[in-house]
């Protein structure tokens, strides 16, 4: 179930412009070249969606997104499309 949810989330994020690193885990690293990852993480947090952001070299423009339920993943994608990237 996690693999199917992860694959769908990756496809949905890539469809809206995210770069997603390959993952076999229960999380992904994703970046949006046109947005600062720290600001993106904060904007999501303000909307009740928590993703991890690490201000460290090599990963400071990526969000670590834990694979949630299909409903949680869809809320993330919908929030990005409707509230943050629009």
C-alpha positions in Angstrom: 0.0 0.0 0.0 2.8 2.4 0.9 4.6 1.7 -2.4 1.4 2.4 -4.4 0.7 5.6 -2.4 4.4 6.7 -2.9 4.3 6.1 -6.6 1.1 8.1 -7.0 2.4 11.0 -4.9 5.6 11.1 -6.9 3.6 11.2 -10.1 1.3 13.9 -8.8 4.2 16.1 -7.6 6.2 15.7 -10.8 3.1 16.7 -12.7 3.1 20.1 -11.0 6.8 20.7 -11.5 8.6 19.0 -8.5 11.8 17.1 -8.9 11.6 14.0 -6.8 14.6 11.8 -6.0 14.2 8.0 -6.4 13.0 6.4 -3.1 12.4 2.9 -1.8 11.5 4.2 1.7 8.3 5.5 3.3 9.3 9.1 2.4 10.5 11.1 -0.5 12.8 14.1 -1.1 11.2 16.6 -3.4 12.1 20.1 -4.6 10.5 22.7 -6.6 13.1 24.7 -8.5 11.0 27.8 -8.6 10.4 28.0 -4.8 12.7 28.1 -1.8 12.2 24.8 0.1 12.2 26.6 3.5 9.5 29.0 2.5 7.5 26.2 0.9 7.7 24.1 4.2 6.6 27.1 6.2 3.6 27.8 3.8 2.5 24.2 4.2 2.9 24.3 8.0 0.6 27.4 8.1 -2.0 25.3 6.3 -1.6 22.4 8.8 0.6 20.2 6.6 3.9 19.2 8.2 6.9 18.2 6.0 10.5 18.1 7.1 12.9 20.7 6.0 16.7 20.5 6.8 18.8 23.6 6.3 21.9 21.5 5.5 24.2 21.5 2.5 23.0 19.4 -0.5 19.5 19.0 0.9 18.5 22.6 1.8 16.3 22.9 -1.3 14.4 19.6 -0.7 11.4 18.7 1.5 11.3 15.3 3.2 7.7 14.2 2.7 6.5 11.1 4.6 4.1 9.0 2.6 0.7 9.3 4.3 -2.6 7.9 3.5 -4.0 8.5 0.0 -6.3 11.2 1.5 -3.3 12.9 3.2 -1.2 12.8 0.1 -4.1 14.2 -2.0 -4.5 17.1 0.5 -0.8 17.9 0.2 -1.1 18.0 -3.6 -4.4 19.9 -3.6 -3.0 22.5 -1.2 0.1 23.0 -3.3 -1.9 23.4 -6.5 -4.7 25.6 -5.1 -3.1 27.7 -2.3 0.6 27.9 -2.8 1.5 27.5 -6.4 -1.5 29.3 -7.9 
